[in-house]
Amino acid sequence: MWWYVNFGQRKTAQVSEFLYDGLLTWIRFCSNVIFPFFAFLYKGFLSNHLFQALILTYATY
């Protein structure tokens, strides 16, 4: 990524690249960790009627 040196916007491009990398990392983390976790929760616990009743009880408070 040498193009930003020519435009004299090195700092801006570095910051935007950093944010972009952070966003990609966050998306990757979400798709690898959080979504499977929720899928596991949904399959394992939410199908359980007792757990559903527990959630409903806490949701009403």
Stockholm file with secondary structure:
# STOCKHOLM 1.0

chainA/1-61         MWWYVNFGQRKTAQVSEFLYDGLLTWIRFCSNVIFPFFAFLYKGFLSNHLFQALILTYATY
#=GR chainA/1-61 SS CCHHHHTTCHHHHHHHHHHHHHHHHHHHHIIIIIHHHHHHHIIIIITSHHHHHHHHHHHHC
#=GC SS_cons        CCHHHHTTCHHHHHHHHHHHHHHHHHHHHIIIIIHHHHHHHIIIIITSHHHHHHHHHHHHC
//
